[in-house]
């Protein structure tokens, strides 16, 4: 397998560089440190520690010519059955936003871009490609969007990754209100928006 000279990597607890074919690992790539999950980091309530962790993961990335990392996760804990809670900080929008911003700033100081995810209202794994997150305007902004807004305005991440699910009937990957009206026009975001893995065609044909 020929790997690109410059790449971006996934990994909720550090860099994940396993070479895979489909979902089956077939080889080992970068040897990188495993870090605590965002959930564990949030238990510290320590923004300085979050910045140090962002810097540390970025330093791992420098050795592999990594330019971007798919994290941190900024969604809110709303149910204990959400399969990706370990990737997200907490149930508190303020805490999540501040730690996420510190993390991204730490990584940026080492020259590594972060992709904050999953934008937005991504709070369950069950039927994640077709689930529809229904929320009124106030709930959406005060709970679900607040952490993302803090990170965008205080850290200016290079990338924002949209979610699989729908928001009020429209998939997040093509949701004009989320990706254009709020993210770009209201918050002034001018970075790169990317989709999550395995994007299905139906996500663009509501």
C-alpha positions in Angstrom: 0.0 0.0 0.0 1.4 3.4 -1.0 0.7 6.0 1.6 0.6 9.7 0.9 3.5 11.9 2.0 1.1 14.2 3.8 -2.0 12.8 5.6 -4.6 13.4 8.2 -5.5 10.9 10.8 -8.4 9.7 12.9 -8.3 8.5 16.5 -10.4 9.5 19.5 -7.5 8.9 22.0 -4.5 9.9 20.0 -3.5 9.2 16.4 -4.8 6.1 14.7 -2.7 5.1 11.7 -3.7 1.5 11.1 -3.6 0.7 7.4 -7.0 -1.0 6.6 -8.9 -2.5 3.8 -12.5 -1.7 4.4 -13.0 -2.3 8.1 -10.3 -5.0 8.4 -6.8 -3.9 9.6 -4.1 -5.4 7.4 -1.0 -3.6 8.8 0.4 -1.3 11.4 1.3 2.3 10.6 2.5 5.0 13.0 3.4 4.1 16.5 1.8 6.8 18.6 0.9 7.4 22.2 -2.5 6.5 23.6 -4.1 9.4 25.5 -7.0 9.6 27.8 -10.4 10.0 26.1 -12.1 13.4 26.0 -14.5 12.2 28.6 -11.7 11.5 31.1 -10.0 14.8 30.3 -13.3 16.6 31.1 -13.3 15.1 34.6 -10.2 17.3 35.3 -12.0 20.6 34.5 -8.5 21.8 33.5 -8.2 23.8 30.3 -4.4 24.0 30.6 -4.3 20.2 30.7 -6.5 20.1 27.6 -4.1 22.4 25.8 -1.2 20.2 26.8 -3.0 17.2 25.5 -3.7 18.9 22.1 0.0 19.8 21.9 1.1 16.3 22.8 -1.1 14.6 20.1 0.1 17.2 17.6 3.7 16.4 18.4 3.0 12.7 17.6 1.5 13.9 14.3 4.6 15.8 13.3 6.6 12.6 13.1 4.2 11.1 10.6 3.8 14.2 8.4 0.3 14.5 9.6 -1.4 17.9 8.9 -4.8 17.2 10.5 -6.4 15.2 13.2 -10.1 14.2 13.4 -11.0 15.5 16.8 -11.9 16.7 19.3 -15.5 15.5 19.5 -17.8 18.3 20.7 -21.2 16.7 21.0 -23.1 16.7 24.3 -23.7 13.6 26.5 -27.5 13.2 26.4 -27.9 9.4 27.0 -25.6 6.8 28.5 -26.4 4.5 25.5 -24.6 6.8 23.0 -21.8 4.7 21.7 -19.4 7.6 21.1 -19.7 9.4 24.5 -16.1 8.5 25.2 -15.1 10.8 22.3 -17.1 13.8 23.7 -16.3 15.9 26.7 -19.4 16.1 28.9 -23.1 17.0 29.3 -22.1 20.6 30.0 -21.9 22.9 27.0 -19.7 25.5 28.6 -17.1 23.0 29.9 -17.1 21.1 26.6 -16.5 24.3 24.6 -13.7 25.7 26.8 -11.8 22.4 26.9 -12.3 21.9 23.2 -11.0 25.4 22.4 -8.0 24.8 24.6 -7.2 21.5 22.9 -7.4 22.9 19.4 -5.2 25.9 20.4 -2.7 23.5 21.8 -2.5 21.5 18.6 -2.4 24.6 16.4 0.7 25.8 18.2 2.5 22.7 16.9 1.2 23.3 13.3 -1.5 20.5 13.3 -5.1 21.3 12.3 -8.0 19.8 14.2 -11.4 18.7 12.8 -14.1 19.4 15.5 -16.9 16.9 15.2 -19.7 15.9 14.7 -21.6 19.0 13.6 -24.2 18.8 15.0 -26.8 17.2 17.4 -25.1 13.9 17.0 -26.0 12.1 20.3 -26.7 8.5 19.5 -25.2 5.7 17.4 -28.4 3.7 16.8 -29.4 4.2 13.2 -26.9 7.0 13.0 -27.2 7.4 9.3 -30.9 8.1 9.3 -31.8 9.3 12.8 -33.4 12.7 13.0 -32.5 15.0 15.9 -35.5 17.3 16.6 -34.8 20.5 18.6 -36.3 23.9 18.9 -34.1 27.0 18.2 -33.3 27.8 21.9 -32.5 24.2 22.8 -30.3 23.8 19.7 -28.3 26.9 20.4 -28.0 26.7 24.2 -27.1 23.0 24.4 -26.1 21.4 21.2 -24.4 24.3 19.3 -22.8 26.2 22.2 -19.6 24.0 22.4 -19.0 24.2 18.7 -19.5 28.0 18.7 -17.0 28.4 21.5 -14.4 26.4 19.7 -14.9 28.1 16.3 -14.7 31.6 17.9 -11.9 31.0 20.4 -9.7 28.6 18.5 -10.5 28.8 14.8 -10.2 25.1 13.9 -9.0 24.3 10.4 -11.8 21.7 9.9 -15.3 21.0 11.0 -16.7 17.5 10.4 -20.5 17.3 9.8 -22.6 14.6 11.4 -24.3 11.6 9.8 -27.7 12.3 11.3 -30.5 14.6 10.3 -31.3 17.9 12.1 -35.0 18.7 11.9 -35.5 16.5 8.8 -32.4 17.5 6.8 -29.1 15.6 6.9 -26.4 17.6 8.6 -24.1 17.0 5.6 -26.3 19.2 3.4 -28.0 21.3 6.0 -27.8 24.9 4.9 -28.9 26.3 8.2 -26.1 24.5 10.0 -23.3 24.6 7.5 -23.8 28.0 5.9 -26.2 30.3 7.9 -24.9 29.5 11.3 -21.4 28.2 10.9 -20.1 30.5 8.2 -22.4 33.6 8.2 -23.1 33.9 12.0 -19.9 32.5 13.4 -17.6 33.7 10.7 -16.0 30.3 10.1 -13.8 30.2 7.0 -12.2 26.8 7.3 -12.8 23.5 5.6 -16.0 21.4 6.2 -15.7 17.7 5.6 -18.0 14.7 5.9 -17.6 11.7 8.2 -16.6 8.3 6.8 -18.9 6.2 4.6 -21.1 9.0 3.5 -24.2 7.5 1.7 -25.8 9.0 -1.4 -29.1 9.3 0.4 -27.5 11.9 2.7 -27.6 14.3 -0.2 -31.1 13.5 -1.5 -33.6 14.2 1.3 
